Amino acid sequence: MDGYRASWMTSELELLRDSARRFFEAEFVPNEERWSKAMLMDRDAWNKAGAVGLLCASIPEEYGGGGGTAAHDLVIFGEQARCLIGSFANTVHSGIVAHYLLAYGSEEQKRKWLPKMASGEMVGAIAMSEPDAGSDLRNIRTRARVDGDHYVINGSKTFITNGYHADLVCVVCKTGPGNSARDISIIVAETRDLPGFRRGRVLEKIGNKGTDTAELFFDEMRVPLENLLGPEEGKGFGQLMEQLPIERLYIAYNAVNQMERALQETVAYVQDRKVFGQHLSELQNTRFKLAECQTEASIARVFVDHCIEREINEGLDTATAAMAKWWATQKCFEIVDQCLQLHGGNGFIMDYPIARMYANVRVGRIYGGSNEIMKEVIARSMFPGTR
């Protein structure tokens, strides 16, 4: 949108955004194809990102972070999305795992782990999903029992982002005997040379292929009792619910940047490509389709910016975050699909950015809670007391 500037965007954030873009274009974009084919990015890429301040930007300086706000994380994540980098799960590392530690960790835990995450010495992951439990966390089977001064954890997890490289894993598990929210806790495992911890295969995905999405296995894995996240057992479900709105906002903001990049690529393409002696951009169907996409992308931008302002100033409520997540990811997929259609046969060739985007954006409607779950969250806010 010509002349539009979000009210939350400051000159400082614009400088950070430009710096992040230069870094990604120089260090990550040239490696993205190689990482995608290997289904694994280089481990030292995390250290490079940490060295230039792109990890844990919203974590206080006293814990090694950048001392910023959620806005600082957002501009970094957004530039990564705009650069079409699907191999670097910094959203999980800096936006999710680091903030679980900041919000619920003891002072000792924060000082022990956050500086190493900010530097890239440690890569963070959160292990929630299991083969038979995705969105329904009450049905997880991974359990922890107390044995002396340790928890002994047994179970398995799947779809774990950063699973191969992770040095620090927040394991969501049962510490109580039942299947209620009060039985769930989060226990932090340092994975290096940890007996009973095993990584399974890196899962081959449709898109974001370079992200190390892996299976994790815990066989009598022993973790010190002091690694429990929070003051007591049974707080894990509440901790997860409290952090979900910001996670969904990250996903929505990334979707906005992806749809804007898709439009940028397609506008350039249709002005260059000729069909029957005319540029595609001269055909009314092309112009009308892109006008529709531009309108929807602009609506998404304004709404998500509004959500960011609320998050910064007062905190974003669960239902509005769900609205942003489902609507932005749905519109992103539709816009990218339409842009691919306007590329014709070239849109199906991976040499073109639009083809890679088509594969990468599909997961937006699934992770962070499927869009069907988002609609249920919204509906429950409209009908209090219903289940």
N, C-alpha and C positions, 0 to 999 in steps of 0.2 A: 504494500500500500504506500503510495507516494506521500511523504511527509509524516507518516505515522511513526511515533516513538512511544514505547511503553513508559508509563510514569515511573515504573520501578527501575528502569534502565538509567544508570548514571554514567558520567564520563569515565569513572574508574572501571566500571563494569565493561564499558566499550573497549577500553584498553586491554583488559583481561581477555575479552572475547577475541580481539585481533591477535593477541599473543598466542592464545590457544590455537587459533586457526593456522598461524604460521608454523607452530610446532607440529600440528597434526599433518599439515601438507608436506613438511620436510621429513619428518621421522616415521610417520605411520602410513600415509597414503601409498608411498612407493613399495611398501611391504605387504599391503593388504591382500593382494592376489596370492602371494606366496604363503602367507599365514592361512588364508582360506583353504588352499590346497592341502596344507599340512594339518588342518583342523586344530591349529595351535599357534598362538603368537609367541614371539621370542620372550623369554622370561625377563631379559634385561630391559625390555620396553617399559616395564613397570618402574624400574629404577630411573630411567630417563625422564619419565613423566613426573616422578617425585622430585627429581633434581630441579625442575623448572616450576614447581609449585602447582601442578595440576592434580595432585592427590590431596584429599582431605582439606579442600579449600575452605570449608565452613566449620572446621574444627578449631577451637581456640588455640592461640599461639603457645600457650603454656603446655599444651600436649603435642606440640610439634606441627600443628596445622597452620592454615593460612589466616585464621582469625576472621574469616568472612561470615556471610550468611548463606541461606539457601540460594539466594540470587547468584552468588559466586559459583556454586556448584552448577546451577542451571545453565549459565552461559558457557561453561566448559563442556557439559554434556551436550548442549545444543549445537555447539560447533563440531563436536565429534559426529553427531548425527548428520549435520549438513555436509561434512566431508565424506560421508558414506563409509565410515569405519565401523565394521560390524564385528571386529575381533577383540575389542578392548572394553571389558565390562567394568568400567570405572563407576558406573551408577551403583552397582552392587557394592563395590569396595568402599568408595568414599561416601556415597549417598545413603547407603543402607547399613552395612556392617559397622562402619565407624560411628554412626549415630546411635546404634544399639549400645555400643560401648560407652559413648558419651552420656546417653540418657540414663542407663541403668547400671553401668559398671561402677565398681568401687574406685576410690581414688588410686589405689595401688594398681588395679587393672587398667585404668586409663593411662597412667604414666608408664606402665609396662608395655602396652600394645599400640596405643595410638601414634606415638612418634615413629615407630617402625612401619606402620601403615602409611604414614605421611611421606616417608622417604622411599617407599617401595620395597623396603627390606622384607616386609611381610605383605602377602596378598590375602585379602579377606573374602570369605564366602559365607553364605547362610544356607544351612541344610534343612529344608522344610519338607519338600515333596518326596513321596515314597511311591513305589509301584502301584499301590492300592489306595493312596491318599494324596490328593492334590489340593484342591480348594477346601476340602473337609478335613481340617487339621485335627479335629477331635478323634479321628480314626487312625492316627499314626500309630505304628507298632514299635518303633524304636523306644527302648526303655533303658532307664538308668537305675541301678540299685546302689545303695551305700555299702562299701566294704572298707572298714577302717577309716582312713582319711582320704579315700578316693571314691569317685563314682565309677562303676563298671557299666559300660554302655554296650548294648547289643542291638543290631538292626541294620538297616540299609536305607540309602537315599538315592534318588535319581533326579535328573534334570538340574544338577547343581552347577550353576554358573561359577566360573573360576575354579571348578573342582580339581582340575589337574595341577594348577599352580598354587592352590591355596595352602598357606602356612598357618592360617588361623580360621577355624570353622566354628560358627555358631550353630550348634546342633540342637534342633528342636526335638524334644523327647518327652516321654512320660516318666515322671518321678512319683506319681501316685498310682493307686491300684485300679482306678476306674477309667472311664472314657469321657470325663467332663473337662471343661476348660480349666478347672482347678487342679487337674493332674498334670498339666503341661508346664515344662520349664525349658529354659535355654541354658545350655552348658557350653562353654568355650573350650575348644580343643586346639592345642598347638600340635600340628601334625608332624613336624620334623622328628624322625626317628621314634615315633610314637607306637609302642607295641599295640597290636590289635586294630590299628587303622590301616585300611587298604583302599586304594583307588581302583575302580574298575575301568572300563573302556571310556574313551572320549566319544560321545555320541555324535554321529553324523546327522546334521540337520539340513533342512531345506535352505535356510539362509543363515546369516551371521555365522558362517562356517568356521571362522578363525577363533571364535570364543570357545574356550575349553569347558564345554558342558559335559559333565562326567557323572558316573555312578560312584558312590562312596559306600564302603562297608565297614561296620564296627563289630569286631569279634572279641568280646571281653576287653574292650578298650578301656584303659584306666586313665581317668582324668582327675586331678586334685579337686577336692570339695570346694576349694577357694575359687575355682573357675566357674561356679554357678553365677549366672548373670542376674543380679538383683539381690535384695536382702534375704529372701527366703524362697523356698520351692513353691511352685504353683502359680507363679506370676507370668509365665511365658506367653500364654494366650493373650493376656491383656497388653503385654509389651508389643506383640505382633500387631494387634489391632490399632494401637496408638500410632505406630509407624507407617501403617498402610496409606493414609492420605498423602503424605509427601512422596512416597514411592510412586503412587499413581499419578501425581503431578509431574514427576520426572518423565514418566512414560508419555503423558500427554504433550509435554513440551517438546520432547524428541520427535513425536509424530508431527507437530506443527513445522518443525525445521525440515523434516523429511519431505512433507508435501510441498513446501516452498522450494526446496531444491529440485523436486520433480518438475514443478512448473517452470523453473528457470531453465532446466535442460530442454524441456519440450518447446518452450517459446523459441529458443535458439534453433532447435532442430527444424521446426516447421517453417521458419524463415529461410532456411538453407535448402530444404528438400523440395524438389519439383515433382509434380504429378500432372500428366497431360498438358505440359507446357506452362503450368502455373505453380507458383510456390504454394505449399500446403497452407500457409498463413493467409492466402488470398481466398480460400474457400470458406464459405459461410459456416458450414458444419464445424470446421476446425475452430473458427473464431468463437462460435457460440459455445462449443464444448469447453474451450479454455476459459471463456468468460464465466461459465458456471463453476469451474474448478477454482478460479481465482476468487470468486465470491465466497465459496465455502471455506477456502483457506484463510481468507481475511476474517471471516466470522470466528473460525477456530483460534486464530492468533489473538483476537481481542478478548475472547472468553477465557482462554488460558492465561493471558496476561492479567486479567482480572483475578483469577484464582491465585496467581503468584503474588499479587499485591495483598490479597487476604492472608496468604500464608506468612508473608513477611511481617505484616502488621498485627494480626490477631490470631493466626492459625486457621488452617483450612478444615472445614468440617468434612466428615466421612462421605456424606451423600453428594456434596458438590464435587469432591475429588473423584468420586465414581462417575459422575456425569462427564467430567472433563476427560477421564481416561477412556470411557467407551466411545464417546462421540468423536474425539480427536483421532483415535486409532481407526475407527470405522471410516471416517472421512479420508484419512490418510490412505488407507487401502483403496478406497474407491477412486481417489484422485490419481494415485500412482497407476492403477489399472487403466484408467482413461488415458493417461499420458502414454502408457505403453502402447495402447491401441493406436494412437496417433503416430507412433513410430513405425507402424506396420511390421513387416518381417524383421526389421532391424531391432525392434523392441524385444524380440525373443532371443537375441544374441547377447551373450554375456560381455562382449566387448563394449556394449553400451551401458552407461550408468543406470539407465532406467530399468534394465533387466535385473541388475543386482539389487536395486531398490525393491523391485517387486518381490524378490525372494526374501529380502531382509525384513520388510515391514509387516509381513503376514503374522509374525509372532506377537505383534502389539495387541492384537485382539484376544490373546491367550494369557500371556504372563501378567503378573501383578493382580491376578484374579481375572478369569475370563469375562468377556463383556456380558454374558448372560448373568453371571454373578453380580456384575455392576448394576444391572437393571433391578435385580432383587434387592440390593442394598438401597437403591433409590426408592423402590416401592415401599420398603419397610419404613423409610423415613416419612413417607406420605400417609401410612396407615399404622401409627404407633400401636404396639400391643399385639400385632399379628406376627405369625411365624411362617 
